[in-house]
Amino acid sequence: MRSPIEESVLSAIRPVPAEKDHIAQIAARIMGAVAGKGIAAEPMIVGSVARGTFIHGDRDLDIFLLFDPSLSREELQDQGLFLARSIAEDLAERYCEKYAEHPYISATIEGFDVDLVPCFRVESASAIQSAVDRTPFHTRYISARITPLVDDVLLAKQFAKGGGVYGSDQMTEGFSGYLCELLVLHYGGFSALIEAAADWKPGTLIDLEVHRTKDFTEPLVVVDPVDGGRNVSAAVSLDRMYEFVELARGYLENPSCLFFFPPERPACTREELVSRLKVKGTFLYAISFATPPFIPDVVVPQLRRSMDSVRGLLERNGFAVHSAGCEMFEDRCLLLFELTADKVPNARLHRGPPLWNRTNADKFFGKYCAGDIPGLSSGPFIENGRYVVEIQRKYTDAADLLRSTEILEVGLGRHVRQSMELHWEVFSGGDCWSPDSATFLSGFIVRKSPLARIHAGRTDER
């Protein structure tokens, strides 16, 4: 029996009949358009719409175009894109080509975001030729089992959305809709899932079909019931996993609608950002450059790699990084660095090998006693058994370092590097603020776990 809170949530998130009818009509138009093109492809509705597990207000519709597996990947790409583009030209208000493992068409049709994705019509998941070939099997597996648990899936999805851990994209590193469905199937309902999740440990293993064919190293392992060699929860980071655990514990202790519909994250003003930085005594720098023209799953890992590389550059030059972050917006990307100091002394100590490592110690001594080392101001001298020299820094101001071409010499992601080679800007303090980044900056400067945000919402309600 459901609690009044859960019934209240369900009344808000169940799709209404008119909504279901509208989606069905759009899908029927697209399916009919496929049949009318005379191309040997079978259209199939996949995802939450096909399984009846979509939340009220969702505007996503995925239709796969299944082609004969005897085609080559090049033929699939050519024929699939031709068909998908032709349908979009007939029905869509606008559309564009996107890239995952291979290209597909993303369109807007009657206000819905419609993905038209070519794939191979393989006989089993073990015969897939590309990752998207597996999706129809997911739809068939869930559709055959989920009907009695649809409301539980809706609650699980909204719970994850409310907690900010819904989405398997690279930026979120959280729970996909398919993963939520499998967790509900495994535990037998939303309440049972929450009770179990409160005690999850790293290495938790769920294998509905008991057919795992390999070991996995991720913190949460949910073996794909249609592919024993795949972890459905591979995208879930340790932090997202334990944010879900934290939320489950909090909900069991003190249930509230706030777990499903939390307060909106605040967007700070420029003045609030400056004030927060002053209180913390830290210094904020943002590197801004044009967003590369690729999907987030391609760009975001490169942003993280670039952020780590620039962080290393800062720290090698004496600037201690208090925290770092990155974000991808529609037209620009940000690499964000909060430093404990924005300037460092002219001199730095460079420590060499211990003298008991005679070969390397002699090389170090010979190099720095030659007298032709730029910026050498003291040494070599011995400290704690090692040779040490004092050298003048090339950069004593963090902004100067971040604006220098040395930033292009670190391990940036390929597309990030290409964008930054054209142009990048460095902002500091309040100048890092802009209307589109205000919410991101607020969460970066004042970090709270999902449960801490909910507690703040309870306080606000009083």
C-alpha positions in Angstrom: 0.0 0.0 0.0 1.3 3.4 -1.0 1.8 6.3 1.4 -0.2 9.5 0.8 3.0 11.2 -0.2 3.6 8.6 -3.0 0.0 8.8 -4.2 0.3 12.6 -4.3 3.5 12.3 -6.4 1.9 9.8 -8.7 -1.0 12.0 -9.4 1.4 14.7 -10.6 3.7 12.5 -12.7 1.4 9.9 -14.3 0.9 10.8 -18.0 -2.8 11.8 -18.7 -4.8 10.0 -21.4 -4.8 13.0 -23.8 -1.0 13.0 -23.5 -0.7 9.4 -24.3 -3.0 9.8 -27.3 -1.0 12.7 -28.6 2.3 10.8 -28.4 0.6 7.8 -30.1 -0.6 10.0 -32.9 2.8 11.5 -33.5 4.4 8.0 -33.4 1.8 6.7 -35.9 2.5 9.5 -38.3 6.2 8.8 -38.2 5.7 5.0 -38.6 3.4 5.7 -41.5 5.9 8.0 -43.1 8.6 5.3 -42.9 6.3 2.8 -44.6 5.5 5.3 -47.3 9.2 5.8 -48.3 9.5 2.3 -49.8 12.8 1.6 -48.0 13.3 -1.8 -46.4 13.4 -0.6 -42.8 11.2 -1.6 -39.9 10.3 1.3 -37.5 10.1 0.5 -33.8 9.2 2.8 -30.9 11.7 2.2 -28.1 12.4 3.8 -24.7 10.0 4.8 -22.0 7.2 5.7 -24.4 7.1 2.2 -25.8 7.2 0.7 -22.3 4.6 3.1 -20.8 7.1 4.3 -18.2 7.4 8.0 -19.2 6.7 10.8 -16.8 4.0 13.4 -17.4 5.5 16.3 -19.4 8.3 14.3 -21.0 8.7 15.4 -24.6 11.1 12.7 -25.9 10.2 10.0 -28.5 12.7 7.5 -29.8 12.0 5.7 -33.0 14.6 3.2 -34.3 14.8 2.2 -38.0 15.8 -1.4 -38.2 17.7 -2.5 -41.3 18.8 -5.9 -42.6 22.0 -6.9 -40.8 23.5 -8.0 -44.1 24.1 -4.4 -44.9 27.6 -3.0 -44.2 27.9 -0.2 -41.5 28.5 2.3 -44.4 25.3 1.2 -46.1 23.4 1.4 -42.9 24.7 4.9 -42.3 23.9 6.0 -45.8 20.4 4.4 -46.1 19.5 5.1 -42.5 20.4 8.8 -42.6 18.7 9.2 -46.0 15.4 7.7 -44.6 15.6 9.6 -41.2 16.4 12.9 -43.0 13.6 12.3 -45.5 11.1 11.7 -42.6 12.3 14.8 -40.8 12.0 17.0 -43.9 8.3 15.9 -44.2 7.2 16.1 -40.6 9.6 18.1 -38.5 9.6 21.8 -37.6 13.4 21.6 -37.4 16.0 18.8 -37.3 19.8 18.3 -37.2 22.3 15.5 -37.6 23.9 14.2 -34.4 26.7 11.7 -33.8 27.0 8.9 -31.3 28.5 5.6 -32.4 27.1 6.5 -35.8 25.0 9.4 -37.1 21.3 9.8 -36.4 18.7 12.6 -36.9 17.3 14.6 -33.9 14.1 16.4 -34.8 11.3 18.5 -33.3 7.9 17.3 -34.3 4.8 18.9 -32.8 6.9 20.1 -29.8 8.4 16.6 -29.2 12.1 15.9 -29.3 12.2 12.9 -31.7 15.4 10.8 -32.3 15.3 8.8 -35.6 18.1 6.2 -35.1 19.2 3.6 -37.7 20.3 0.2 -36.4 20.6 -3.4 -37.5 17.7 -5.8 -37.0 19.7 -8.6 -35.4 18.3 -11.8 -34.1 19.8 -11.6 -30.6 21.7 -9.2 -28.5 24.8 -11.3 -28.8 24.8 -10.5 -32.6 24.8 -6.7 -32.3 27.0 -4.8 -34.6 26.8 -1.5 -32.8 25.6 -0.4 -29.4 22.3 0.9 -30.6 21.3 -2.5 -31.9 20.9 -3.6 -28.3 18.1 -1.1 -27.5 15.2 -2.9 -29.2 16.0 -5.9 -27.0 15.8 -3.6 -23.9 12.4 -2.5 -25.0 11.1 -6.0 -25.5 12.5 -7.2 -22.2 11.0 -4.4 -20.1 7.7 -4.3 -21.9 7.1 -8.0 -21.2 7.5 -7.6 -17.4 6.9 -4.0 -16.3 3.1 -3.5 -16.5 2.4 -4.3 -12.8 5.2 -2.0 -11.7 4.8 1.0 -13.9 3.8 3.3 -11.0 6.9 2.1 -9.1 9.1 3.0 -12.0 7.6 6.4 -12.3 8.3 7.0 -8.6 11.9 5.7 -8.9 12.6 8.0 -11.9 11.1 11.1 -10.2 13.0 10.3 -7.0 16.3 10.1 -9.0 15.3 13.3 -11.0 14.5 15.1 -7.7 17.8 14.1 -6.3 19.8 15.3 -9.3 21.1 11.8 -10.1 18.9 10.9 -13.1 20.7 10.6 -16.4 23.5 8.4 -17.6 25.1 11.2 -19.6 28.8 12.0 -19.0 28.0 15.2 -17.0 25.5 13.6 -14.7 27.1 10.1 -14.3 23.8 8.9 -12.8 20.9 6.6 -13.3 19.3 6.0 -16.7 15.6 5.3 -17.2 16.4 1.7 -18.2 18.5 1.3 -15.0 15.6 2.6 -12.9 13.3 0.0 -14.5 15.7 -2.9 -13.9 16.2 -1.9 -10.2 12.4 -1.8 -9.7 12.0 -5.2 -11.4 14.8 -6.7 -9.3 13.5 -5.5 -6.0 9.9 -5.7 -6.8 8.8 -2.1 -6.3 9.8 1.4 -5.4 9.7 0.9 -1.6 11.8 -2.2 -1.7 14.3 -0.5 -3.9 14.7 2.4 -1.5 15.1 0.1 1.5 17.7 -1.9 -0.3 19.6 1.1 -1.6 20.0 2.5 1.9 22.4 -0.3 2.5 24.2 -0.5 -0.8 28.0 -1.0 -0.7 30.6 -0.5 -3.4 30.6 -3.6 -5.5 26.8 -4.2 -5.2 25.9 -6.8 -7.9 22.5 -7.3 -9.4 22.1 -9.9 -12.1 18.4 -10.5 -13.0 19.0 -13.3 -15.4 22.1 -14.8 -13.5 24.1 -14.7 -16.7 27.1 -12.4 -16.0 30.0 -13.3 -18.4 32.7 -11.0 -17.0 33.8 -9.2 -13.9 33.1 -5.5 -13.5 35.0 -2.8 -11.5 32.3 -0.1 -11.2 30.8 0.6 -7.8 27.3 -0.5 -8.8 26.9 -3.5 -11.1 23.6 -4.2 -12.8 24.1 -6.8 -15.4 22.2 -6.2 -18.6 19.5 -8.9 -18.8 19.9 -9.0 -22.6 23.8 -9.0 -22.6 25.7 -10.7 -19.8 28.9 -8.8 -20.7 27.5 -5.3 -20.1 27.0 -3.3 -16.9 23.9 -1.1 -17.3 25.1 1.0 -14.4 28.6 1.5 -15.8 27.9 5.3 -16.0 27.0 5.6 -12.3 29.9 7.2 -10.5 30.6 6.5 -6.8 29.4 10.0 -5.9 26.1 9.6 -7.7 25.6 6.1 -6.2 26.1 7.4 -2.7 23.9 10.5 -3.3 21.2 8.0 -4.2 22.0 6.0 -1.0 21.9 9.2 1.1 18.5 10.1 -0.4 17.2 6.7 0.3 18.2 6.9 3.9 16.8 10.3 4.3 13.5 9.3 2.7 13.1 6.3 4.9 13.8 8.4 8.0 11.6 11.3 7.1 9.5 11.0 3.9 8.5 14.2 2.1 7.4 15.3 -1.4 10.6 17.4 -1.4 12.5 14.2 -2.3 10.6 14.1 -5.6 10.1 17.9 -6.1 13.0 19.6 -4.3 13.5 23.4 -4.2 15.1 24.8 -7.4 18.8 25.3 -7.1 19.4 29.0 -6.6 21.0 31.1 -9.2 23.5 33.5 -7.6 23.9 37.1 -8.7 27.2 38.6 -9.6 27.3 40.4 -6.3 26.5 37.2 -4.3 29.3 35.4 -6.1 31.8 38.2 -5.2 30.6 38.2 -1.6 30.9 34.4 -1.3 34.4 34.5 -2.6 35.4 37.3 -0.2 34.0 35.3 2.7 35.9 32.1 1.6 39.0 34.0 0.8 39.5 32.2 -2.4 40.1 33.3 -6.0 37.9 32.2 -8.9 39.1 31.8 -12.5 37.1 30.7 -15.6 38.5 29.6 -18.9 35.8 30.1 -21.6 35.8 28.9 -25.2 33.3 27.9 -27.9 31.5 24.6 -27.4 32.8 22.0 -29.9 30.1 20.9 -32.3 29.6 17.4 -30.9 27.2 15.7 -28.5 27.8 16.0 -24.7 28.9 12.4 -24.4 31.8 13.3 -26.7 32.7 16.7 -25.3 32.2 16.3 -21.5 34.9 13.6 -21.0 37.3 15.9 -22.9 36.3 18.8 -20.6 37.1 16.7 -17.6 40.4 15.6 -19.0 41.2 19.2 -19.9 40.2 20.4 -16.4 42.5 17.9 -14.8 45.4 18.9 -17.1 45.0 22.6 -16.4 44.7 21.9 -12.7 48.0 20.1 -12.9 49.6 23.1 -14.8 48.4 25.5 -12.1 49.7 23.3 -9.2 53.1 22.7 -10.9 53.4 26.5 -11.0 52.6 26.9 -7.3 48.9 27.7 -7.4 47.0 25.5 -5.0 43.6 24.5 -6.5 40.9 24.5 -3.8 38.3 23.0 -6.3 37.8 22.7 -10.0 34.8 22.1 -12.2 33.6 22.2 -15.8 30.3 22.8 -17.6 29.1 22.6 -21.2 26.6 25.2 -22.3 25.0 25.5 -25.7 27.4 28.0 -27.1 30.4 27.9 -24.8 32.2 25.7 -22.3 33.7 26.7 -18.9 36.7 25.3 -17.0 36.5 26.7 -13.5 39.2 26.9 -10.9 39.0 28.1 -7.3 42.5 28.9 -6.0 43.7 29.5 -2.5 45.9 32.3 -3.8 46.0 34.2 -7.1 49.7 35.1 -6.8 52.8 33.3 -5.7 56.3 34.5 -4.8 59.0 35.1 -7.5 61.2 32.3 -6.0 60.4 28.6 -5.8 62.4 25.7 -4.5 63.2 22.9 -6.9 64.2 19.7 -5.1 66.6 17.3 -6.7 67.6 13.7 -6.0 69.0 12.5 -2.7 72.8 12.4 -2.5 72.8 8.7 -1.9 71.5 8.4 -5.5 75.0 9.4 -6.6 74.6 9.2 -10.4 71.5 11.4 -10.5 72.8 13.7 -7.8 76.0 14.3 -9.7 73.9 15.1 -12.9 71.7 17.6 -10.9 74.8 19.2 -9.3 76.5 19.6 -12.7 73.4 21.0 -14.4 72.8 23.7 -11.8 76.4 24.6 -11.1 77.1 25.3 -14.8 75.7 28.8 -14.2 73.6 29.0 -17.3 70.2 28.1 -15.8 67.8 31.0 -16.3 66.3 32.4 -13.1 68.6 30.4 -10.8 69.0 32.6 -7.6 70.4 30.2 -5.0 72.0 26.7 -4.8 72.6 24.0 -5.1 72.4 23.4 -1.4 71.7 20.4 0.7 68.4 20.0 2.7 67.3 16.7 4.2 69.9 14.9 2.2 68.8 16.3 -1.2 70.2 18.9 -3.5 67.9 21.9 -3.7 68.0 25.0 -5.8 66.0 28.2 -5.8 64.6 29.4 -9.1 62.7 32.4 -10.2 59.2 31.6 -11.4 58.1 32.3 -15.0 54.5 33.1 -13.8 53.6 34.7 -10.5 50.0 35.6 -11.4 47.5 32.9 -12.1 45.7 34.9 -14.8 49.0 35.3 -16.7 49.6 31.5 -16.7 46.0 30.8 -17.8 46.3 33.3 -20.7 49.7 31.9 -21.8 50.1 29.4 -24.7 51.5 26.9 -22.1 47.8 26.0 -21.6 47.7 24.6 -25.1 50.7 22.3 -24.3 49.0 20.3 -21.6 46.8 17.2 -22.1 43.6 18.9 -23.4 40.9 16.9 -25.1 41.2 16.9 -28.9 38.0 18.9 -29.6 38.7 21.2 -26.6 42.2 21.9 -28.0 40.8 22.7 -31.4 38.3 25.1 -30.0 40.9 26.8 -27.7 43.4 27.1 -30.5 40.9 29.4 -32.2 40.2 31.5 -29.1 39.8 31.3 -25.4 39.2 33.9 -22.6 40.1 34.0 -19.0 37.8 35.7 -16.4 38.3 36.2 -12.7 36.2 36.8 -9.7 32.8 38.4 -10.4 33.6 38.5 -14.1 33.2 34.7 -14.2 29.5 35.3 -13.7 26.9 35.4 -16.5 23.2 34.8 -16.6 23.5 31.3 -18.2 26.2 30.2 -15.7 24.6 31.6 -12.6 23.0 28.3 -11.3 26.2 26.3 -12.1 28.4 28.9 -10.3 26.0 28.9 -7.3 26.3 25.1 -7.0 30.1 25.2 -7.5 30.8 27.9 -4.8 28.3 26.5 -2.2 28.3 22.7 -2.5 25.6 20.7 -0.8 24.6 17.0 -1.1 21.1 16.2 -2.3 19.9 15.5 1.2 21.4 18.7 2.5 19.5 20.7 -0.2 16.3 18.9 0.9 16.9 19.9 4.5 17.4 23.4 3.4 14.1 23.2 1.6 12.4 22.0 4.8 13.8 25.0 6.6 12.5 27.3 3.9 9.0 25.7 4.1 8.9 26.6 7.8 
